[in-house]
Amino acid sequence: MRLTLLAAACLLATPTVHAQATDAARKLAQDAIIVDTHIDAPGILMDGWADLGNEAKDREFDYPKARAGGLDVAFMSIYTSPRQDADGSAWQAANAMIDGVEALVQRHPDRFAILTSPKDAQRLLQGGRVLLPLGMENGAPIGDKLDNLGFFFDRGVRYITLAHSANNRIADSSYVIDKQWNGLSPFGRDVVKEMNRLGIMVDVSHLADGSAMEAIRLSTVPVIASHSAFRHFTPDFERNISDELAKAVAAKGGVVQVPFGTAFIDPASAADTQAHFRAINDFNRRNAELEAQGKPALARAQFDKDWEAAHPPHQSTLAQVLDQIDYGVKLIGIDHVGIGSDFDGVDGELPGELKTVADYPNLVAGLQARGYGDADIRKILGGNLLRTWAQIEAGAGK
């Protein structure tokens, strides 16, 4: 998901809440390796430039905030939309975003480095750097060329979310009512096999259940869900991961990375999100009928305005994020849960205690208050993801 510049500007009027964080929580946040598998900073750079090596008040991720929060490894989301897939611009958009991340690193080599292997993390972290591995959200930039996986691997991409908010040539989306493949496409099966061979993590977030389960079963190495909350709290919201799928991810040795966005962790907001995609589906069908009849199409701008007026944003809390983590730990074990915030990707709709990357100490304090020991908190903050990534890398080429 992506943060609009208008919504980002609202951050200026929403001060970061630090009340939850204790000194012990701040110390652990600084000492642990924090890995966040989903931050949408690159896409916003394409819409409106900011030097993220310095304070950027309209962004949820920048270097000063990351250092304040203890963030060490921030996966930069290379997001492309279904529209860009349809019009053929996804390749260009993905490469431009990767160029943007590379330019940020070149501008501030003392503050950032691109991370392509967990083996290099400790070395590159020296000097206080924040490491920026790349995750591709939506397999659209691959097009229909399997060789493009090797191209993007060479550019630094280390996980790929196979689909996003529409069915594509690889897999079905959780947001779409009418599934195309009911699993992976034949090309999608080849994509998973090639990702395994190269050492690119297979990400099942956003996938329809059938596509996610086939990807998990087909993969010869662990898979991840880079930013998926648990559907237990939002029963009708396929975008969140089911218990069955979460158990399958864990059985394979993978991790479910819990997001912070209100749309995922708050049941009322999740219901609105699901209803929104169904309404869009109906809107598109109606316009197709009107076009077939030679009549003018309905205006999407008016649809969006009416929807927003009827569905004001909901609020969420740190407690809801902690509930997600608690549930995941009980369901699949402490070794299979992590964090994938979706900072800069959810229009600022986040818990008041988790508004930017400066706020991880609040999460740590919440986990401590719920009885988690330091060793287990370190696993959730990043240890589990780094272990899984190392296992996937070790399985490459086999």
C-alpha positions in Angstrom: 0.0 0.0 0.0 1.1 3.6 -0.6 1.0 6.8 1.3 -0.3 9.8 -0.6 1.6 13.1 -0.2 -1.5 14.7 1.1 -1.8 12.1 3.9 1.9 12.3 4.5 1.6 16.0 5.1 -0.8 15.2 7.9 2.1 13.7 9.8 3.2 17.2 10.5 0.1 17.7 12.7 0.4 14.3 14.4 3.2 14.2 16.9 5.0 10.9 17.5 3.9 9.3 20.8 6.8 8.1 23.0 4.9 7.7 26.3 5.0 3.9 26.2 8.7 3.5 25.9 10.7 2.9 29.0 14.5 3.3 29.3 14.8 -0.5 29.2 12.7 -0.7 26.0 14.8 2.0 24.3 18.0 0.2 25.3 16.8 -3.1 23.9 15.6 -1.4 20.7 19.1 0.0 20.2 20.9 -3.2 21.1 18.7 -5.7 19.1 18.8 -5.9 15.3 15.5 -4.6 14.1 14.4 -5.8 10.7 11.2 -4.3 9.2 10.3 -6.1 6.0 8.0 -3.5 4.5 8.6 0.2 4.2 7.1 2.1 1.2 9.6 4.9 1.0 10.8 4.4 -2.6 7.4 4.9 -4.1 6.9 8.2 -2.3 10.3 9.4 -3.5 9.0 9.0 -7.1 6.0 11.2 -6.2 7.9 13.8 -4.2 11.6 13.9 -3.5 13.0 14.1 0.0 16.5 13.6 1.3 15.8 10.6 3.6 19.4 10.9 4.9 18.2 13.9 6.9 15.0 14.6 8.7 11.9 14.5 6.4 9.0 15.7 8.5 6.4 14.5 6.0 7.8 10.9 5.9 7.5 8.0 8.3 11.0 6.7 7.4 14.2 8.7 7.3 17.7 8.2 8.8 17.3 10.3 12.0 14.0 8.6 12.9 15.4 5.1 12.1 18.4 5.7 14.4 16.1 7.1 17.1 13.9 3.9 16.9 16.8 1.4 16.6 15.9 0.3 13.1 18.8 -1.5 11.5 17.4 -3.3 8.4 14.6 -1.6 6.4 13.3 -3.5 3.4 12.5 -0.9 0.8 9.3 -1.7 -1.1 9.6 -1.6 -4.8 5.8 -1.4 -5.4 4.1 -1.4 -8.7 0.3 -1.2 -9.2 -2.0 -3.3 -11.3 -2.5 -0.3 -13.5 1.3 -0.2 -14.2 1.1 -3.9 -14.9 -1.7 -3.4 -17.4 -0.1 -0.4 -19.3 3.4 -2.0 -19.4 5.1 0.7 -17.2 5.9 -1.6 -14.2 9.4 -2.4 -15.5 10.3 1.3 -15.8 8.7 2.2 -12.4 10.6 -0.6 -10.6 13.9 0.3 -12.0 13.4 4.0 -11.3 12.6 3.2 -7.6 15.7 1.0 -7.3 17.7 3.8 -8.9 16.3 6.1 -6.2 17.4 3.8 -3.4 20.9 3.5 -4.9 21.1 7.3 -5.2 20.1 7.7 -1.5 22.9 5.3 -0.6 25.5 7.0 -2.8 24.5 10.4 -1.3 24.9 9.1 2.2 27.4 6.1 2.3 28.0 6.8 5.9 24.3 6.4 6.8 22.9 3.8 4.4 24.0 0.7 2.6 22.1 -1.8 0.4 22.0 -5.2 1.9 21.9 -8.2 -0.4 22.8 -11.0 2.1 22.2 -11.5 5.8 25.9 -12.5 6.1 26.9 -8.9 5.4 24.6 -7.3 8.0 26.9 -7.1 11.0 29.8 -5.7 8.9 27.7 -3.1 7.1 25.9 -2.0 10.3 29.2 -0.7 11.6 29.3 3.1 12.0 25.5 3.4 12.5 24.3 2.7 9.0 20.7 1.7 8.3 20.7 -1.2 5.8 18.3 -1.1 2.8 17.5 -4.5 1.2 15.0 -4.4 -1.6 11.6 -6.2 -1.6 9.5 -6.1 -4.8 5.8 -5.7 -4.0 4.0 -7.2 -7.0 5.7 -9.5 -9.6 4.4 -7.2 -12.4 7.9 -5.9 -13.4 9.0 -9.4 -14.3 6.6 -9.3 -17.2 6.5 -12.7 -18.9 10.3 -13.2 -18.9 11.7 -15.6 -16.4 15.2 -14.1 -17.0 14.0 -10.8 -15.5 14.2 -12.5 -12.1 17.9 -12.8 -12.5 18.0 -9.2 -13.6 16.3 -8.0 -10.5 18.3 -10.3 -8.3 21.4 -8.6 -9.7 19.8 -5.2 -8.9 19.4 -6.3 -5.2 15.8 -7.6 -5.0 15.7 -10.2 -2.3 11.9 -10.9 -1.9 9.0 -10.7 -4.3 5.4 -10.4 -3.3 4.0 -12.5 -6.2 0.8 -10.4 -6.7 -0.8 -7.3 -5.2 -4.4 -6.0 -5.5 -5.3 -7.7 -8.8 -4.7 -11.1 -10.3 -1.6 -11.1 -12.5 0.2 -13.5 -14.8 1.8 -15.2 -11.7 -0.9 -15.6 -9.1 -4.3 -14.5 -7.8 -4.8 -11.5 -5.4 -6.7 -11.8 -2.1 -8.6 -8.6 -3.0 -10.2 -9.9 -6.2 -13.5 -11.8 -6.1 -13.1 -13.6 -9.4 -9.9 -15.7 -9.2 -8.1 -16.4 -12.4 -5.8 -19.3 -11.5 -7.1 -20.8 -8.3 -3.5 -21.3 -7.4 -0.4 -20.3 -9.3 -0.3 -20.0 -13.1 2.0 -22.3 -15.0 4.3 -19.3 -15.4 3.9 -18.7 -11.6 5.2 -22.2 -10.8 8.3 -21.5 -12.9 8.7 -18.2 -11.1 8.7 -19.8 -7.7 11.2 -22.4 -8.8 13.5 -19.8 -10.3 13.2 -17.6 -7.2 14.3 -20.7 -5.1 17.2 -21.2 -7.4 18.4 -17.6 -7.2 17.8 -17.2 -3.5 14.9 -14.7 -3.7 12.4 -15.0 -0.9 8.9 -16.0 -2.0 6.4 -13.6 -0.3 2.8 -14.7 0.0 1.3 -11.5 1.4 -1.5 -10.2 -0.7 -2.1 -13.6 -2.3 -5.4 -15.4 -2.5 -5.4 -18.5 -0.3 -5.1 -20.9 -3.2 -2.1 -19.1 -4.7 -0.4 -18.7 -1.3 -0.8 -22.4 -0.4 0.5 -23.6 -3.8 3.5 -21.3 -3.5 4.3 -22.6 0.0 4.0 -26.2 -1.0 6.0 -25.8 -4.2 8.9 -23.9 -2.6 11.8 -26.0 -1.7 12.9 -23.4 1.0 11.1 -21.3 3.6 8.7 -18.6 2.4 7.7 -15.3 4.1 4.6 -13.2 4.5 6.3 -9.8 4.5 3.3 -7.8 5.9 0.3 -9.9 6.9 -1.8 -9.7 10.0 -3.8 -12.7 11.3 -7.2 -13.3 9.8 -8.4 -14.7 13.2 -9.2 -11.0 14.1 -10.8 -10.2 10.7 -12.6 -13.4 9.5 -13.9 -12.1 6.2 -10.7 -10.3 5.2 -8.7 -12.7 2.9 -5.8 -10.2 2.7 -4.9 -11.3 6.2 -3.3 -14.7 6.6 -5.5 -17.6 7.7 -4.4 -20.0 10.5 -3.9 -22.8 8.0 -1.6 -20.7 5.8 0.3 -19.4 8.8 0.9 -22.9 10.0 2.1 -23.9 6.6 4.5 -21.0 6.5 5.9 -22.0 9.9 6.1 -25.7 9.0 8.3 -24.7 6.0 10.5 -22.7 8.4 9.3 -19.2 7.4 8.0 -16.2 9.2 4.8 -14.1 9.3 5.7 -10.4 9.6 3.0 -8.5 11.4 2.0 -5.0 9.9 1.0 -2.0 11.9 -1.6 -0.5 9.5 -5.1 0.1 10.9 -6.6 -1.6 7.8 -5.0 -4.9 8.8 -5.2 -4.9 12.6 -8.6 -3.3 13.3 -11.6 -5.4 12.4 -13.9 -2.5 11.4 -11.2 -1.0 9.2 -10.5 -4.4 7.6 -14.2 -4.8 6.9 -14.3 -1.4 5.2 -11.2 -2.3 3.1 -12.7 -5.6 1.9 -16.0 -3.8 1.2 -14.1 -1.2 -0.8 -12.6 -3.7 -3.1 -15.9 -5.4 -3.6 -17.5 -2.0 -4.4 -14.7 -1.2 -6.9 -15.3 -4.6 -8.5 -19.0 -3.8 -8.8 -18.2 -0.2 -10.1 -15.9 -1.6 -12.8 -18.5 -4.2 -13.9 -21.2 -1.5 -14.1 -18.9 0.7 -16.3 -18.2 -2.3 -18.5 -21.9 -2.7 -19.0 -22.4 1.0 -19.7 -19.5 0.9 -22.3 -21.1 -2.1 -24.0 -24.4 -0.1 -24.2 -22.6 2.9 -25.7 -23.4 5.0 -22.6 -21.0 7.3 -20.6 -19.0 5.7 -17.8 -19.4 6.6 -14.2 -16.7 8.9 -12.8 -14.2 7.1 -10.5 -13.4 10.4 -8.8 -17.0 10.7 -7.6 -17.0 7.1 -6.5 -13.9 7.7 -4.4 -15.4 10.9 -2.9 -18.7 9.2 -2.0 -16.9 6.2 -0.5 -14.6 8.3 1.7 -17.5 10.4 2.9 -19.4 7.3 4.0 -16.4 5.5 5.5 -14.3 7.8 7.7 -11.0 6.4 9.0 -11.0 4.1 12.0 -8.5 4.3 14.9 -6.1 1.6 16.0 -3.8 1.0 19.0 -0.5 -0.6 19.9 -2.5 -3.1 21.9 -4.0 -4.4 18.6 -0.5 -4.9 17.2 0.5 -6.7 20.4 -2.6 -8.9 20.2 -1.6 -9.9 16.7 1.9 -10.9 17.9 0.5 -12.8 20.9 -1.9 -14.7 18.6 0.9 -15.5 16.1 3.3 -16.7 18.8 0.6 -19.0 20.3 -0.4 -20.3 16.9 2.9 -20.9 15.1 5.6 -20.3 17.7 8.0 -17.6 18.8 10.4 -18.5 16.0 8.0 -17.7 13.2 6.7 -14.1 13.9 8.3 -10.8 13.0 7.4 -7.3 11.9 6.6 -5.7 8.5 5.1 -2.3 9.4 4.0 -0.9 6.1 5.2 2.5 7.1 4.8 5.1 4.4 2.2 2.8 2.8 -1.1 3.2 4.6 -2.0 6.8 4.3 -0.8 7.5 7.9 -3.5 5.2 9.3 -1.4 3.7 12.1 -1.7 3.3 15.9 -1.0 6.5 17.8 2.0 4.8 19.5 3.5 3.6 16.2 3.5 6.5 13.8 7.0 6.4 12.5 10.2 4.3 12.5 11.2 6.2 15.6 8.5 4.4 17.6 9.8 0.8 17.7 10.7 1.3 21.4 7.0 1.6 22.1 6.5 -1.8 20.6 9.4 -3.2 22.7 7.9 -1.7 25.8 4.5 -3.3 25.0 6.1 -6.7 24.5 8.0 -6.4 27.7 4.8 -5.5 29.5 3.2 -8.6 28.2 5.9 -10.8 29.6 8.2 -11.4 26.7 11.9 -11.9 27.6 14.6 -10.1 25.8 15.7 -13.1 23.8 12.2 -13.7 22.4 11.8 -9.9 21.7 15.0 -10.0 19.7 13.6 -12.9 17.6 10.4 -10.9 16.8 12.3 -7.7 16.1 14.5 -9.3 13.4 16.2 -12.5 14.5 13.6 -14.7 12.9 13.6 -13.0 9.6 17.4 -13.0 9.4 17.5 -16.8 10.2 14.9 -17.5 7.5 16.6 -15.3 4.9 19.9 -17.2 5.6 18.2 -20.5 5.1 16.7 -19.4 1.8 20.1 -18.1 0.7 21.7 -21.4 1.7 19.2 -23.3 -0.5 19.9 -21.3 -3.6 21.2 -23.2 -6.6 20.0 -26.5 -5.3 
